[in-house]
Amino acid sequence: MSFPEKTIFVCDGKKCSKYKDVRKFLKESIKKHGMDDTVGIVKIECTDHCKDAPVMCFQPSNQWFTEVSMWQADQLFKEIILS
């Protein structure tokens, strides 16, 4: 069994799940860059930070981000995943 080198955990709680476009963008970016085998996206239960939705975490660097816009998702992908 193999696991991805990097993983993006995306909150799928009641408020965060309203931002499916950000998660979809990240999935498309992974596919576009041919990183399906090295980067994974995992939906997680509510993080209890609903006022800061959407919430996500990039691993293995353990970097947490809140209120992630589409522009920020693009920047984070470039800085954390592509680097």
Secondary structure as the mmCIF struct_conf table of DSSP 4:
data_model
#
loop_
_struct_conf.conf_type_id
_struct_conf.id
_struct_conf.beg_label_comp_id
_struct_conf.beg_label_asym_id
_struct_conf.beg_label_seq_id
_struct_conf.end_label_comp_id
_struct_conf.end_label_asym_id
_struct_conf.end_label_seq_id
BEND BEND1 GLU A 5 GLU A 5
STRN STRN1 LYS A 6 CYS A 11
BEND BEND2 GLY A 13 GLY A 13
TURN_TY1_P TURN_TY1_P1 LYS A 14 LYS A 15
HELX_RH_3T_P HELX_RH_3T_P1 CYS A 16 TYR A 19
HELX_RH_AL_P HELX_RH_AL_P1 LYS A 20 LYS A 32
TURN_TY1_P TURN_TY1_P2 HIS A 33 GLY A 34
TURN_TY1_P TURN_TY1_P3 ASP A 36 THR A 38
STRN STRN2 VAL A 39 ILE A 44
BEND BEND3 ASP A 48 ASP A 48
HELX_RH_3T_P HELX_RH_3T_P2 CYS A 50 ASP A 52
BEND BEND4 PRO A 54 PRO A 54
STRN STRN3 MET A 56 GLN A 59
TURN_TY1_P TURN_TY1_P4 PRO A 60 ASN A 62
STRN STRN4 GLN A 63 PHE A 65
BEND BEND5 GLU A 67 GLU A 67
HELX_RH_AL_P HELX_RH_AL_P2 MET A 70 LEU A 76
HELX_RH_PI_P HELX_RH_PI_P1 PHE A 77 ILE A 81
#
